[in-house]
Amino acid sequence: MADSFSGMLKPMHPNNTSHLNNLDSIQASMEKLRAELNEHNYRYHILAAPTIPDAEYDKLFQQLVTLEAQYPQFKKLDSPTQRVGAPPLKGFTELVHVVPMLSLENGFTNEDVQDFEKRIQDRLKPLIDFTYACEPKLDGVAVALIYENGIFSLGATRGDGVTGEQITENLRTIATIPLKLQLNGPTPKLLEVRGEVFMPKEGFRALNEKAIAQNEKVFVNPRNAAAGSLRQLDSKVTAIRPLSFYAYGLTRLEGLNLPVNTQHEQLAQLKKWGFPVCPENQVVQGISACLEYYQKLLAKRHDLPYEIDGIVYKIDDITLQDRLGFVSRAPRWAIAHKFPAEEALTELLAVEFQVGRTGALTPVARLKPILVGGATVSNATLHNMDEIERKDIRLCDTVIVRRAGDVIPEVVGVVLEQRPSQVQRILLPKHCPVCGSDVIREEGEAAARCMGGLGCSAQLKESILHFASRRAMNIDGLGEKLVNQLVDIHMIKTVADLYHLTTAELAALDRMGQKSAENLTESVEKSKKTTFPRFLYALGIREVGETTARILTAYFSDLSALMAADNEHLQKIPDVGPVVAQHIVTFFRQAHNLEVIKHLLAAGIHWPTVKGTHHASLPLAEKTFVLTGSLLSLTREEAKEKLIALGAKVSESVSKKTSFVIAGNDAGSKLAKAETLEVPVLDEQELLALFKKYRQ
C-alpha cells in the first residue's frame, strides 16, 4: 500500500484534460486513507487489537499528511492529521452547556453508601434489589464532546457546571477521542458524550522525567498535568502530552432512536461508535456487591495504569434514573464513594517553627520525601505542641503521613516499633526563630506565641497578607513574594503604609514592571471604599473572623463606639464570649493599633454609614445555616456574607439544631446527613429567593 499513492504526489499541470478526473480520484483516495487510518485507530485504542505494525501505520499517516499539504481543499476535520495541533489561540471562549454537567454526592463510608440506597428505596417503594453500574472515579478532567452528523465539532470543560471553556482544538489532539464516529448504521444528527480526560501514570512519569532533564518545572500529579495540558492556548503543546480519554455517559442524542435502557448498554453503544470506556466498569446486583467491588478496586488501585480516587455507583436502569431525578443539581441515582486518605511511612528529619499573623508558632515537619496521594510530600503540619506531645513524636522517628486531596499533609502518628535507640524530643523554642523575641505559651492554650507583635517581620508580613486578602480589603496583586520584598526593604512597616506606595516606587522593584505597579496602586486606591465588617475583619483582631465582625457591626453604629466598648458590654452580644471580648478590648487599648487605624482612616478608607441594628431584630436571627457544595450565581463566601448580614449563624457542620442546609453542586455528606436528620434543604434558587425577599 505504501507504493499505491506514489503517482498522486506528482504535480499536475492545470491545463491537463484529465485534471478534474484526477482530482476526483485523489479525493477518493484520501477519503480511503482517512477511513483506513481511523479504523486502525479504533482497533488500536478501543479494541486493543491492532492489525498492522506501528511503522506501517506511520507510513500511511505520512502519505495522508503529504496529500493534505498538496490538496488542502480536501482536508477534513475528521482527518487523523488534525491531532497534531492547530495555531495558538488568544484565549478560550465560554460554552454554555445545554444540559448542565452535574456533580455527584460524595460518600466516604459504607454507611454513607447504604444511606444512599435507603433514600432510593424510600422513594421507589415497594423495595427492590437494584442493579448498579460500578465505574472507577477517574482522577482527571471532566469534558463534554459534541458530534454533528458523526463528526466531532465541539468540546468543552465542565467549568462551573453551567458554563465551561471551549477547548475543541486541544481535545482533537487526544488519540483516544474519535474525530469521526465508527458507524455501521444510521448517523445521529447530534450526539453529546461526557467523559474524563486523564494522564496515564506511565505517561506522567515520562513527562516529568523529560521536564527534569530539561530543567523545567515538574507536575505534582497526573490530574494537574492533565488539567494544565488541556488549558494550553497552543494545542501543539497539548498534542505532545500523553493524554487519554474514557467516556462515561451519553447526554444528548438527536435524529436517532437507540434501543438502550441501561447505563451499561449506553456505554456499550459508545464503544461501538469508537469511544473508549474504562475496562474496570462492572454491573452488580445490590449495594453489598457495590461495596465488594469498592474493596476489590481499592486493593488494586496502585496497579491500575491510571489514577482513581473512588468508585461511582449509578442505578443501571435509565427509567429508574428518570423517576428518581435530581436534587440540588446532583442526580439522586448516583453517588461517588471516595477512597480514604492515603497514608505513607517516612522519616522525620527535622522540625521548624513558622510564625503566623497572630504570633502563633506552628511546628512543621521536614520529612524524607515520599509519594503520598499522588504527590511528593517533604513537609507536613504537626499542628501544635499539644499534638506533638499527644502523639509522642520525636526527631528521627518513622512517622505516618496522611494526604487527603488538596488538604495540607499532616503527621498522624508514629511507628513505635521502628523507633531508633537515639531519638530527641521536640522542644518549643524559647525565642522567636524570626525576630528573637520571647515565646510564651499561655496556660490553657495549645498555641505558643511570639511576643514581638508587628515588630516581628513574620507577623507583619502575615498581617499585611490578611489585610489585603479577598474577604478583607481585597487588594488584588499583593502576593506573598511582593509583601516579603516590601517588608524586607522596609518600604512597609504597617498596613497603613500600603496607601502611600507610589507607582514609581513599585515599578522600580525587582520583577514588578510599570503595568503591574499601575494595577496594584489602582487596586489599593479602589480598596479605600469598603464596608465596616470588612475593615474590622481586615484589622486581624484575634478570634474576630467574618461572622463575629458582622455581628459586632450590627450592634455598633461606628468604629469609635466599638473601640470604646468595655468587656462587660461586649459579652452581652451573642457569640461574643469572655475570651473574644478580651481580645477586642486588648486590641483597641494598644497605642500602636490605634495609630495604625488613625493612619488608615486618614489615607481615605471609608464605608457607608449604617445605623447599628440590634442583632435580635434581624430577619434570620436565631437561624443556623450550613452551606455545602458549590453555587453557580455567587460564591459560598458571598452567600455566607449575605446570610450573616441578615442575622443568621453559618456553621460548618449539620446537627439537629441546624435550621437549613443550602445544597449546591457536588453536595456531599452534609446533604445526606441533613436528609437523615430531616433538616430542611434549600437549593440555590430558594436561597436567592430568600435574599430577594430581604433585599440582600
Secondary structure, DSSP 8 states (H G I E B T S, - for coil): -TTTTGGGGS---TT-TTHHHHHHHHHHHHHHHHHHHHHHHHHHHTSS--SS-HHHHHHHHHHHHHHHHH-GGG--TT-GGGGG--S--SS--EEE-SS-----EEE-SHHHHHHHHHHHHHHS-S----EEEEEEEESSEEEEEEEETTEEEEEEE-TTSSEEEB-HHHHHT-TTS-SB---SS---SEEEEEEEEE--HHHHHHHHHHHHHTT----SSHHHHHHHHHT-SSHHHHHTS--EEEEEEEEEEES------BHHHHHHHHHHTT----TT-EEEESHHHHHHHHHHHHHHGGGSSS-EEEEEEEESBHHHHHHH-EETTEETTEEEEE---EEEEEEEEEEEEEE-TTSBEEEEEEEEEEEETTEEEEEEE---HHHHHHHT-EET-EEEEEE-TTS--EEEEE-GGG--S--EE----SB-TTT--BEE--TT-S--EETTGGGSHHHHHHHHHHHHSTTTT--TT--HHHHHHHHHTTS-SSGGGGGG--HHHHHTSTTT-HHHHHHHHHHHHHTTB--HHHHHHHTT-TT--HHHHHHHHHH-SSHHHHHH--HHHHTTSTT--HHHHHHHHHHTT-HHHHHHHHHHHHTT-B--------GGGSTTTT-EEEEESB-SSS-HHHHHHHHHHTT-EEESS--TT--EEEE-BT--HHHHHHHHTT--EE-HHHHHHHHHHTT-
